[in-house]
Structures are given as structure tokens and as C-alpha cells.
Amino acid sequence: MPVISAPHDFNEGGLFVDLESIFECPLYLKCEGFNFAGSIKLKAANEMVESAERDGVLTPDSILVESSSGNLGVALSMIAASKGYRFLCVTDSRCNLSTRLLMEALGSQVHIVADLDANGGFLGTRIEYVRALCASDNRYVWLSQYTNAGNWRAHYRTTGPEIAHHFPRLDVLFVGAGTAGTLMGCARYFRQWHRPVRVVAVDSVGSVAFGGKPGRRMIPGLGMSMVPPLLDESFVDEVIRVEEADTIRTCHRMARCGFLFGGSTGTVVSGATDWLARHDTRGITAVAIAPDLGERYLDTIYQTNWLQDLYGDHILDSERMSATSRRAKPTSPAPEHRPRP
């Protein structure tokens, strides 16, 4: 049992969920939400802050500022509170209410931008606001998760090796693409590993991260309204784009089995199960990364009125039919052989 004195000293890196009983395909889900920040963003936040401290960029008078759709803002809020820094998170109207309240509870300030950028998202507007702040007062320190190498180095040092330790025969890795920090860190790690691993990036429809057509995106987390500066597509074997309706149905399908995950996780799992359904999975070992848990989405993805207002009354019909089918299906004997981690 660990005993800690700082909240960022604890992070559960070895928990995986076997999703085969839910989706009828071989898929292990790496759960990254079991820390005091509640998401995988704790790793990047910690790496970037410690690097800035080592380089002398952060001083006791500094005011941290960052653009975030939610999870990194929470992680930085937690670290700033622990270390005694002031922190301002610049976010937008898609940020979940519970996430904004959590940052404020940790002592951070939250600024919400309302104007869309040229690609129909809020990212460009958020970054312009951060740049203006930094130009107005040299106490502001912008870590810039979009360009900071510490973002991907965190996952090269931790997430990739954690997966490799538990699954030395890994064949396919599914990683959601936002800033591309997790994607690039893991892809770089497995590029030099002892066996080839197919790295599949999962993006949201409406994101332009991989050159897609810009469109409406209401679920924060994955996807970008610009090409991520950290992205190097030479490390990515394939890209899957997921509709938000499929993200929502996947989240609800897992919730009906007792696993409450967030929107980013629903997108990654939806893309992964679609890919596995189209390929020969005999003897395959596949892992997907779950960036977050679902409590912060209770007033959006898991709220009926929000869903119906944005996606229509029948958004969950196919998920309900799938749940009914699973309950009616008799239990079959366990297979004699399954891929082992």
C-alpha cells in the first residue's frame, strides 16, 4: 500500500480490463483514470511541469497558463495546488461543467472562450488568448501541451513500457489522437521494440488532425481543429475516424456492464472494436488505451436530455438492442485457448 505526500506521486499504471465478454473480440483496455487527476493527462502534466522547473522557467512568482478541453486542466490544477503555483486554464463551452468546477475547487481560475476559430473549433481561439496573456505579463508561463516534447516523452517513459511489461506479445495498439502526445510516445517506444507492433490512431470525425474535413465535435478530449505539431505520421500505421454517435453508444454499452468510462475512451474502444471486427483476430493480442473515466460526463454523454438535444431521440436505440441481445444470449463455455498477455 503506497503512502504519498503529493497527489501526483500516485498513478495506477498496471490495470487492464478484458473487453471480450462485452464486445466479443479480443481487446484489453489499459485504464489510465485511477489517479487523483482522473486521467492519463497527469503523466504529461507532471513531465512538463518538472521539466520547466529544471530549466528554471517556473519560479515561485510564475502563473501557469494552459489551453485545455478539460483533463489536462484538471491535472495541472492538482499539481499547481500541490506545488503552490497559480494556474489559469483557458477552455471553451464544450468543457464539462463538473470539470470546470473541479478545477475551481482546486484553486485554479478558468476562462471560457466562446468564439470559433477558422476550422470551426475553439482551439485557435484558446491559443490566441493564451498568447495575448503571455505577451501582457511575463509572469505567465505557457507549457504548451501542443508543442512540448515532454508531452510525448511522458508516455515513452511510462505508458509504453507499462503495456510492454504486461503484454510482451503485443500485436496491435489503439491510441486516441488529441495533442498526439500519448500516440507519439507509445509509437516511438514500440517502433524500437523486440517485435513489430501495429499502431492504430483513433480520431474523431470532424477533427482535422490527420487531414480530415472539419465538422461539429461536442465531446471534448480527442480530435483537433489543427494538425498537432507533435504528430509524426511516419510512426502511425493506420488511422480510424469515429462518429460521435458511435462513441456515445460504446460508452453506454460498457456502462451497462458496470464500466463507466469517458468520451475519449468510448471513441478509442469504438474504433478498436470496429477494426478488430474487420480483421482476422485468431491469436492476436490487442490493447487500447482508456484515457479517462466517466464521472465527468454524467451531465453530457450519460444525460438523456443532452443526448437527445444534440443527436436525436433514437441515439441509443442500437445500443439497447445490443444489450438485449447480450442478455438473451446463453453463456458459452470458455475457449480452450486464448491469447495470453
HELIX and SHEET records of a PDB file:
HELIX    1   1 PRO A    7  ASP A    9  5                                   3    
HELIX    2   2 GLU A   20  PHE A   23  1                                   4    
HELIX    3   3 LYS A   41  ARG A   54  1                                  14    
HELIX    4   4 ASN A   71  LYS A   83  1                                  13    
HELIX    5   5 LEU A   97  ALA A  105  1                                   9    
HELIX    6   6 LEU A  123  SER A  136  1                                  14    
HELIX    7   7 ALA A  149  ARG A  157  1                                   9    
HELIX    8   8 THR A  159  HIS A  166  1                                   8    
HELIX    9   9 GLY A  181  ARG A  191  1                                  11    
HELIX   10  10 GLU A  233  PHE A  235  5                                   3    
HELIX   11  11 GLU A  244  ALA A  255  1                                  12    
HELIX   12  12 GLY A  263  ALA A  277  1                                  15    
HELIX   13  13 GLU A  295  TYR A  297  5                                   3    
HELIX   14  14 THR A  304  TYR A  311  1                                   8    
HELIX   15  15 ASP A  317  ALA A  328  1                                  12    
SHEET    1   A 6 PHE A  16  ASP A  18  0                                        
SHEET    2   A 6 TYR A  28  CYS A  31 -1                                        
SHEET    3   A 6 ALA A 286  ALA A 290  1                                        
SHEET    4   A 6 VAL A 172  GLY A 176  1                                        
SHEET    5   A 6 ARG A 198  SER A 204  1                                        
SHEET    6   A 6 GLU A 238  VAL A 242  1                                        
SHEET    1   B 4 GLN A 109  VAL A 113  0                                        
SHEET    2   B 4 ARG A  86  ASP A  92  1                                        
SHEET    3   B 4 ILE A  63  SER A  67  1                                        
SHEET    4   B 4 TYR A 140  TRP A 142  1                                        
END                                                                             
